[in-house]
Each structure stands twice: as structure tokens, then as C-alpha cells.
Amino acid sequence: MSVVVIAVAGEGGQDAVMTDITADDFLDSLTFKALRGEAPTREEALAVLRTADEDILDVVAAASKVRRRFFGRRVKLNHLVNILGSWVELEVARQTRKESQTVNPDVSVH
């Protein structure tokens, strides 16, 4: 597990205080905070975005705990369906354009 560094701004714009905690402790803290209905601070959200590749599955697991608490096991697939629909439309347009640019060997062009 890697170490998460969080910059916390002091009162009245004072210098920031750097906090080093393990990724496990950070994610546990953030998960409990979310389960209490509290939003992450800007610094916490930025720390999540900076998560090392080897810790991504831990972030997904922590987020899943929060999602299950508030939404159960239900999952909406609208976004995936929209992405797939857009991809199909783009692929059809690309194939149509490709076919219209193909020269028919039976037609002579003068």
C-alpha cells in the first residue's frame, strides 16, 4: 500500500500542513465520512485522483461500499447503453463513408 499525502490549508490562508497516511487509512477515513453523508474536501478528492495504479482496485472497493449503502445492488446501465449506441452510430457512418469512397471496378471513370 502506498502513502497518501494530503495538503490541508490552515486557517486564514496560513501555510498548508502535509499529512502522510497509508492509502488504506485514507480510504477507510474517506469511506466512513461518505457513509455519514459528508462530502470529501477538495484536497481529499484530489488525493483520490492521484491514486497510484496499484491502489485503484482499493479505491473501487471503497466506492462500492458507499454505493451499496445508498443504492443497494441496483445498477443503471443507461450510460453504457448510450456509449454503445454512439459507438454503433460512428461505426455505421465510418463504414458508409468508406463504401462511398470505394471505386466500383465495373464503372469506368473518364
Beta strands, then each sheet from edge to edge (+ up, - down):
strand 1: 3-8
strand 2: 17-22
sheet 1: 1+ 2-
end
